[in-house]
Amino acid sequence: MEDKITVRVTGVNFEYNEDNTAIEKVNVNFTLVDPTQQFYGNGITPVTKEEYDASDIATLGTLISDKLVARLQA
């Protein structure tokens, strides 16, 4: 079985509109977890409010992983 790098969500920050009545942006903080300890990384990735609302903590990590892979392949 091959060990794979996973994404661990470490925090979520919300940006609100001017009158603080609605969320405009969601930024997800994450770290990369490599069981072989060969790679290290962390970052902040924006997600839409709809993506955030449709996710739980496990699927949020998968969403960030998918966004990271898409950026690497761009």
Biopython code that builds the backbone (N, CA, C, O; Angstrom):
import numpy as np
from Bio.PDB.StructureBuilder import StructureBuilder

atoms = [
    (1, "MET", "N", (0.842, -1.190, 0.000)),
    (1, "MET", "CA", (0.000, 0.000, 0.000)),
    (1, "MET", "C", (0.879, 1.241, 0.000)),
    (1, "MET", "O", (1.787, 1.368, 0.821)),
    (2, "GLU", "N", (0.611, 2.141, -0.908)),
    (2, "GLU", "CA", (1.400, 3.353, -1.029)),
    (2, "GLU", "C", (0.857, 4.428, -0.090)),
    (2, "GLU", "O", (-0.345, 4.695, -0.060)),
    (3, "ASP", "N", (1.761, 5.038, 0.673)),
    (3, "ASP", "CA", (1.359, 6.149, 1.536)),
    (3, "ASP", "C", (1.189, 7.388, 0.677)),
    (3, "ASP", "O", (2.012, 7.655, -0.198)),
    (4, "LYS", "N", (0.143, 8.137, 0.914)),
    (4, "LYS", "CA", (-0.078, 9.335, 0.113)),
    (4, "LYS", "C", (-0.121, 10.577, 0.991)),
    (4, "LYS", "O", (-0.428, 10.517, 2.182)),
    (5, "ILE", "N", (0.192, 11.683, 0.373)),
    (5, "ILE", "CA", (0.123, 12.972, 1.050)),
    (5, "ILE", "C", (-1.350, 13.346, 1.192)),
    (5, "ILE", "O", (-2.123, 13.233, 0.240)),
    (6, "THR", "N", (-1.725, 13.786, 2.374)),
    (6, "THR", "CA", (-3.100, 14.217, 2.607)),
    (6, "THR", "C", (-3.111, 15.677, 3.051)),
    (6, "THR", "O", (-2.089, 16.239, 3.443)),
    (7, "VAL", "N", (-4.276, 16.259, 2.977)),
    (7, "VAL", "CA", (-4.476, 17.651, 3.387)),
    (7, "VAL", "C", (-5.205, 17.662, 4.717)),
    (7, "VAL", "O", (-6.233, 17.004, 4.876)),
    (8, "ARG", "N", (-4.671, 18.411, 5.670)),
    (8, "ARG", "CA", (-5.320, 18.581, 6.970)),
    (8, "ARG", "C", (-5.762, 20.046, 7.089)),
    (8, "ARG", "O", (-4.939, 20.958, 7.021)),
    (9, "VAL", "N", (-7.050, 20.255, 7.264)),
    (9, "VAL", "CA", (-7.581, 21.605, 7.453)),
    (9, "VAL", "C", (-7.197, 22.074, 8.852)),
    (9, "VAL", "O", (-7.458, 21.379, 9.833)),
    (10, "THR", "N", (-6.577, 23.253, 8.950)),
    (10, "THR", "CA", (-6.138, 23.774, 10.239)),
    (10, "THR", "C", (-6.907, 25.003, 10.686)),
    (10, "THR", "O", (-6.774, 25.436, 11.830)),
    (11, "GLY", "N", (-7.707, 25.566, 9.800)),
    (11, "GLY", "CA", (-8.495, 26.727, 10.192)),
    (11, "GLY", "C", (-9.347, 27.232, 9.048)),
    (11, "GLY", "O", (-9.079, 26.947, 7.881)),
    (12, "VAL", "N", (-10.373, 27.981, 9.394)),
    (12, "VAL", "CA", (-11.259, 28.580, 8.407)),
    (12, "VAL", "C", (-11.495, 30.022, 8.817)),
    (12, "VAL", "O", (-11.848, 30.307, 9.961)),
    (13, "ASN", "N", (-11.296, 30.937, 7.861)),
    (13, "ASN", "CA", (-11.520, 32.361, 8.111)),
    (13, "ASN", "C", (-12.609, 32.869, 7.183)),
    (13, "ASN", "O", (-12.650, 32.526, 6.001)),
    (14, "PHE", "N", (-13.483, 33.686, 7.733)),
    (14, "PHE", "CA", (-14.588, 34.235, 6.968)),
    (14, "PHE", "C", (-14.377, 35.733, 6.764)),
    (14, "PHE", "O", (-13.953, 36.441, 7.678)),
    (15, "GLU", "N", (-14.679, 36.207, 5.552)),
    (15, "GLU", "CA", (-14.699, 37.634, 5.267)),
    (15, "GLU", "C", (-16.152, 38.021, 5.020)),
    (15, "GLU", "O", (-16.857, 37.389, 4.233)),
    (16, "TYR", "N", (-16.583, 39.080, 5.714)),
    (16, "TYR", "CA", (-17.980, 39.489, 5.656)),
    (16, "TYR", "C", (-18.154, 40.719, 4.776)),
    (16, "TYR", "O", (-17.192, 41.426, 4.476)),
    (17, "ASN", "N", (-19.386, 40.962, 4.372)),
    (17, "ASN", "CA", (-19.677, 42.169, 3.604)),
    (17, "ASN", "C", (-19.534, 43.396, 4.499)),
    (17, "ASN", "O", (-19.253, 43.267, 5.690)),
    (18, "GLU", "N", (-19.725, 44.580, 3.930)),
    (18, "GLU", "CA", (-19.468, 45.830, 4.655)),
    (18, "GLU", "C", (-20.285, 45.987, 5.929)),
    (18, "GLU", "O", (-19.785, 46.528, 6.915)),
    (19, "ASP", "N", (-21.521, 45.528, 5.926)),
    (19, "ASP", "CA", (-22.348, 45.689, 7.130)),
    (19, "ASP", "C", (-22.359, 44.430, 8.011)),
    (19, "ASP", "O", (-23.182, 44.306, 8.918)),
    (20, "ASN", "N", (-21.443, 43.507, 7.733)),
    (20, "ASN", "CA", (-21.268, 42.289, 8.543)),
    (20, "ASN", "C", (-22.527, 41.436, 8.653)),
    (20, "ASN", "O", (-22.773, 40.822, 9.691)),
    (21, "THR", "N", (-23.323, 41.398, 7.589)),
    (21, "THR", "CA", (-24.554, 40.606, 7.631)),
    (21, "THR", "C", (-24.478, 39.326, 6.810)),
    (21, "THR", "O", (-25.347, 38.461, 6.924)),
    (22, "ALA", "N", (-23.431, 39.200, 5.972)),
    (22, "ALA", "CA", (-23.332, 38.007, 5.125)),
    (22, "ALA", "C", (-21.862, 37.680, 4.858)),
    (22, "ALA", "O", (-21.016, 38.570, 4.772)),
    (23, "ILE", "N", (-21.586, 36.408, 4.732)),
    (23, "ILE", "CA", (-20.237, 35.962, 4.395)),
    (23, "ILE", "C", (-20.008, 36.174, 2.903)),
    (23, "ILE", "O", (-20.822, 35.754, 2.081)),
    (24, "GLU", "N", (-18.906, 36.821, 2.556)),
    (24, "GLU", "CA", (-18.557, 37.031, 1.157)),
    (24, "GLU", "C", (-17.511, 36.044, 0.671)),
    (24, "GLU", "O", (-17.588, 35.560, -0.458)),
    (25, "LYS", "N", (-16.521, 35.739, 1.528)),
    (25, "LYS", "CA", (-15.435, 34.842, 1.146)),
    (25, "LYS", "C", (-15.103, 33.911, 2.291)),
    (25, "LYS", "O", (-15.292, 34.244, 3.461)),
    (26, "VAL", "N", (-14.602, 32.733, 1.935)),
    (26, "VAL", "CA", (-14.143, 31.773, 2.928)),
    (26, "VAL", "C", (-12.720, 31.367, 2.539)),
    (26, "VAL", "O", (-12.483, 30.950, 1.405)),
    (27, "ASN", "N", (-11.781, 31.485, 3.467)),
    (27, "ASN", "CA", (-10.400, 31.060, 3.251)),
    (27, "ASN", "C", (-10.094, 29.896, 4.178)),
    (27, "ASN", "O", (-10.311, 29.975, 5.387)),
    (28, "VAL", "N", (-9.587, 28.810, 3.596)),
    (28, "VAL", "CA", (-9.289, 27.605, 4.357)),
    (28, "VAL", "C", (-7.777, 27.460, 4.507)),
    (28, "VAL", "O", (-7.047, 27.416, 3.517)),
    (29, "ASN", "N", (-7.317, 27.388, 5.752)),
    (29, "ASN", "CA", (-5.901, 27.150, 6.040)),
    (29, "ASN", "C", (-5.679, 25.648, 6.086)),
    (29, "ASN", "O", (-6.523, 24.905, 6.587)),
    (30, "PHE", "N", (-4.534, 25.199, 5.559)),
    (30, "PHE", "CA", (-4.274, 23.771, 5.533)),
    (30, "PHE", "C", (-2.784, 23.477, 5.650)),
    (30, "PHE", "O", (-1.944, 24.339, 5.393)),
    (31, "THR", "N", (-2.474, 22.254, 6.040)),
    (31, "THR", "CA", (-1.114, 21.725, 5.976)),
    (31, "THR", "C", (-1.164, 20.421, 5.193)),
    (31, "THR", "O", (-2.177, 19.723, 5.171)),
    (32, "LEU", "N", (-0.047, 20.115, 4.557)),
    (32, "LEU", "CA", (0.100, 18.831, 3.873)),
    (32, "LEU", "C", (0.732, 17.858, 4.844)),
    (32, "LEU", "O", (1.701, 18.193, 5.525)),
    (33, "VAL", "N", (0.195, 16.665, 4.909)),
    (33, "VAL", "CA", (0.698, 15.640, 5.821)),
    (33, "VAL", "C", (1.272, 14.506, 4.963)),
    (33, "VAL", "O", (0.539, 13.827, 4.245)),
    (34, "ASP", "N", (2.585, 14.315, 5.050)),
    (34, "ASP", "CA", (3.277, 13.288, 4.285)),
    (34, "ASP", "C", (3.790, 12.217, 5.234)),
    (34, "ASP", "O", (4.698, 12.487, 6.020)),
    (35, "PRO", "N", (3.236, 11.008, 5.187)),
    (35, "PRO", "CA", (3.667, 9.957, 6.105)),
    (35, "PRO", "C", (5.150, 9.599, 5.972)),
    (35, "PRO", "O", (5.749, 9.094, 6.921)),
    (36, "THR", "N", (5.744, 9.855, 4.808)),
    (36, "THR", "CA", (7.169, 9.550, 4.620)),
    (36, "THR", "C", (8.061, 10.726, 5.012)),
    (36, "THR", "O", (9.286, 10.609, 5.001)),
    (37, "GLN", "N", (7.454, 11.846, 5.353)),
    (37, "GLN", "CA", (8.164, 13.056, 5.793)),
    (37, "GLN", "C", (9.147, 13.584, 4.752)),
    (37, "GLN", "O", (10.192, 14.132, 5.103)),
    (38, "GLN", "N", (8.813, 13.420, 3.478)),
    (38, "GLN", "CA", (9.657, 13.930, 2.402)),
    (38, "GLN", "C", (9.200, 15.300, 1.911)),
    (38, "GLN", "O", (9.995, 16.056, 1.354)),
    (39, "PHE", "N", (7.933, 15.619, 2.111)),
    (39, "PHE", "CA", (7.391, 16.894, 1.655)),
    (39, "PHE", "C", (6.700, 17.601, 2.805)),
    (39, "PHE", "O", (6.137, 16.969, 3.699)),
    (40, "TYR", "N", (6.755, 18.935, 2.767)),
    (40, "TYR", "CA", (6.072, 19.745, 3.766)),
    (40, "TYR", "C", (5.438, 20.920, 3.038)),
    (40, "TYR", "O", (6.044, 21.488, 2.130)),
    (41, "GLY", "N", (4.247, 21.281, 3.422)),
    (41, "GLY", "CA", (3.613, 22.436, 2.817)),
    (41, "GLY", "C", (2.420, 22.889, 3.625)),
    (41, "GLY", "O", (1.824, 22.124, 4.383)),
    (42, "ASN", "N", (2.087, 24.156, 3.444)),
    (42, "ASN", "CA", (0.879, 24.701, 4.045)),
    (42, "ASN", "C", (0.427, 25.866, 3.204)),
    (42, "ASN", "O", (1.177, 26.355, 2.360)),
    (43, "GLY", "N", (-0.770, 26.308, 3.420)),
    (43, "GLY", "CA", (-1.262, 27.426, 2.635)),
    (43, "GLY", "C", (-2.660, 27.829, 3.018)),
    (43, "GLY", "O", (-3.257, 27.320, 3.966)),
    (44, "ILE", "N", (-3.155, 28.765, 2.241)),
    (44, "ILE", "CA", (-4.517, 29.270, 2.400)),
    (44, "ILE", "C", (-5.164, 29.201, 1.028)),
    (44, "ILE", "O", (-4.613, 29.700, 0.047)),
    (45, "THR", "N", (-6.330, 28.583, 0.963)),
    (45, "THR", "CA", (-7.034, 28.448, -0.301)),
    (45, "THR", "C", (-8.434, 29.028, -0.170)),
    (45, "THR", "O", (-9.171, 28.674, 0.751)),
    (46, "PRO", "N", (-8.805, 29.916, -1.085)),
    (46, "PRO", "CA", (-10.173, 30.435, -1.046)),
    (46, "PRO", "C", (-11.154, 29.392, -1.583)),
    (46, "PRO", "O", (-10.860, 28.680, -2.543)),
    (47, "VAL", "N", (-12.300, 29.318, -0.957)),
    (47, "VAL", "CA", (-13.407, 28.503, -1.461)),
    (47, "VAL", "C", (-14.650, 29.382, -1.455)),
    (47, "VAL", "O", (-14.726, 30.371, -0.727)),
    (48, "THR", "N", (-15.606, 29.010, -2.267)),
    (48, "THR", "CA", (-16.851, 29.779, -2.269)),
    (48, "THR", "C", (-17.667, 29.422, -1.032)),
    (48, "THR", "O", (-17.451, 28.382, -0.410)),
    (49, "LYS", "N", (-18.590, 30.284, -0.691)),
    (49, "LYS", "CA", (-19.473, 30.000, 0.434)),
    (49, "LYS", "C", (-20.276, 28.739, 0.154)),
    (49, "LYS", "O", (-20.530, 27.949, 1.063)),
    (50, "GLU", "N", (-20.675, 28.547, -1.099)),
    (50, "GLU", "CA", (-21.446, 27.358, -1.472)),
    (50, "GLU", "C", (-20.608, 26.083, -1.302)),
    (50, "GLU", "O", (-21.113, 25.067, -0.825)),
    (51, "GLU", "N", (-19.316, 26.139, -1.694)),
    (51, "GLU", "CA", (-18.434, 24.984, -1.503)),
    (51, "GLU", "C", (-18.266, 24.686, -0.012)),
    (51, "GLU", "O", (-18.287, 23.529, 0.407)),
    (52, "TYR", "N", (-18.101, 25.739, 0.775)),
    (52, "TYR", "CA", (-17.937, 25.552, 2.215)),
    (52, "TYR", "C", (-19.200, 24.967, 2.841)),
    (52, "TYR", "O", (-19.128, 24.033, 3.639)),
    (53, "ASP", "N", (-20.353, 25.517, 2.479)),
    (53, "ASP", "CA", (-21.621, 25.048, 3.048)),
    (53, "ASP", "C", (-21.909, 23.590, 2.689)),
    (53, "ASP", "O", (-22.562, 22.878, 3.451)),
    (54, "ALA", "N", (-21.419, 23.147, 1.523)),
    (54, "ALA", "CA", (-21.682, 21.784, 1.070)),
    (54, "ALA", "C", (-20.681, 20.771, 1.626)),
    (54, "ALA", "O", (-20.762, 19.587, 1.299)),
    (55, "SER", "N", (-19.738, 21.218, 2.461)),
    (55, "SER", "CA", (-18.669, 20.339, 2.937)),
    (55, "SER", "C", (-18.730, 20.118, 4.438)),
    (55, "SER", "O", (-19.198, 20.966, 5.197)),
    (56, "ASP", "N", (-18.240, 18.944, 4.844)),
    (56, "ASP", "CA", (-17.923, 18.740, 6.248)),
    (56, "ASP", "C", (-16.392, 18.746, 6.335)),
    (56, "ASP", "O", (-15.730, 18.982, 5.325)),
    (57, "ILE", "N", (-15.831, 18.500, 7.483)),
    (57, "ILE", "CA", (-14.382, 18.642, 7.647)),
    (57, "ILE", "C", (-13.624, 17.661, 6.750)),
    (57, "ILE", "O", (-12.560, 18.007, 6.237)),
    (58, "ALA", "N", (-14.140, 16.456, 6.551)),
    (58, "ALA", "CA", (-13.457, 15.469, 5.699)),
    (58, "ALA", "C", (-13.517, 15.873, 4.229)),
    (58, "ALA", "O", (-12.508, 15.822, 3.526)),
    (59, "THR", "N", (-14.694, 16.272, 3.768)),
    (59, "THR", "CA", (-14.814, 16.634, 2.352)),
    (59, "THR", "C", (-14.160, 17.974, 2.065)),
    (59, "THR", "O", (-13.768, 18.230, 0.927)),
    (60, "LEU", "N", (-14.031, 18.830, 3.062)),
    (60, "LEU", "CA", (-13.326, 20.091, 2.877)),
    (60, "LEU", "C", (-11.847, 19.818, 2.571)),
    (60, "LEU", "O", (-11.261, 20.481, 1.715)),
    (61, "GLY", "N", (-11.253, 18.860, 3.256)),
    (61, "GLY", "CA", (-9.864, 18.477, 2.969)),
    (61, "GLY", "C", (-9.712, 17.951, 1.555)),
    (61, "GLY", "O", (-8.733, 18.261, 0.876)),
    (62, "THR", "N", (-10.679, 17.153, 1.103)),
    (62, "THR", "CA", (-10.654, 16.633, -0.271)),
    (62, "THR", "C", (-10.814, 17.758, -1.279)),
    (62, "THR", "O", (-10.146, 17.764, -2.312)),
    (63, "LEU", "N", (-11.691, 18.709, -0.991)),
    (63, "LEU", "CA", (-11.882, 19.864, -1.868)),
    (63, "LEU", "C", (-10.579, 20.652, -2.010)),
    (63, "LEU", "O", (-10.203, 21.034, -3.118)),
    (64, "ILE", "N", (-9.895, 20.896, -0.897)),
    (64, "ILE", "CA", (-8.624, 21.637, -0.942)),
    (64, "ILE", "C", (-7.589, 20.840, -1.718)),
    (64, "ILE", "O", (-6.841, 21.407, -2.514)),
    (65, "SER", "N", (-7.538, 19.536, -1.497)),
    (65, "SER", "CA", (-6.612, 18.670, -2.232)),
    (65, "SER", "C", (-6.865, 18.754, -3.733)),
    (65, "SER", "O", (-5.922, 18.873, -4.514)),
    (66, "ASP", "N", (-8.125, 18.693, -4.140)),
    (66, "ASP", "CA", (-8.472, 18.792, -5.558)),
    (66, "ASP", "C", (-8.056, 20.136, -6.144)),
    (66, "ASP", "O", (-7.545, 20.195, -7.262)),
    (67, "LYS", "N", (-8.276, 21.224, -5.388)),
    (67, "LYS", "CA", (-7.878, 22.552, -5.854)),
    (67, "LYS", "C", (-6.357, 22.656, -5.984)),
    (67, "LYS", "O", (-5.859, 23.270, -6.927)),
    (68, "LEU", "N", (-5.622, 22.064, -5.052)),
    (68, "LEU", "CA", (-4.168, 22.080, -5.082)),
    (68, "LEU", "C", (-3.654, 21.315, -6.303)),
    (68, "LEU", "O", (-2.777, 21.805, -7.015)),
    (69, "VAL", "N", (-4.182, 20.143, -6.544)),
    (69, "VAL", "CA", (-3.763, 19.345, -7.703)),
    (69, "VAL", "C", (-4.079, 20.093, -9.008)),
    (69, "VAL", "O", (-3.264, 20.100, -9.930)),
    (70, "ALA", "N", (-5.241, 20.709, -9.082)),
    (70, "ALA", "CA", (-5.597, 21.465, -10.277)),
    (70, "ALA", "C", (-4.614, 22.598, -10.536)),
    (70, "ALA", "O", (-4.242, 22.848, -11.682)),
    (71, "ARG", "N", (-4.192, 23.286, -9.475)),
    (71, "ARG", "CA", (-3.214, 24.373, -9.634)),
    (71, "ARG", "C", (-1.854, 23.843, -10.073)),
    (71, "ARG", "O", (-1.174, 24.468, -10.886)),
    (72, "LEU", "N", (-1.458, 22.694, -9.536)),
    (72, "LEU", "CA", (-0.166, 22.097, -9.910)),
    (72, "LEU", "C", (-0.155, 21.647, -11.364)),
    (72, "LEU", "O", (0.887, 21.667, -12.019)),
    (73, "GLN", "N", (-1.318, 21.242, -11.867)),
    (73, "GLN", "CA", (-1.403, 20.772, -13.245)),
    (73, "GLN", "C", (-1.683, 21.880, -14.235)),
    (73, "GLN", "O", (-1.653, 21.649, -15.444)),
    (74, "ALA", "N", (-1.953, 23.080, -13.749)),
    (74, "ALA", "CA", (-2.285, 24.218, -14.641)),
    (74, "ALA", "C", (-1.066, 24.672, -15.423)),
    (74, "ALA", "O", (-1.155, 25.609, -16.217)),
]
sb = StructureBuilder()
sb.init_structure("model")
sb.init_model(0)
sb.init_chain("A")
sb.init_seg("    ")
for serial, (resi, resn, name, xyz) in enumerate(atoms, 1):
    if name == "N":
        sb.init_residue(resn, " ", resi, " ")
    sb.init_atom(name, np.array(xyz, "f"), 0.0, 1.0, " ", f" {name:<3s}", serial, name[0])
structure = sb.get_structure()
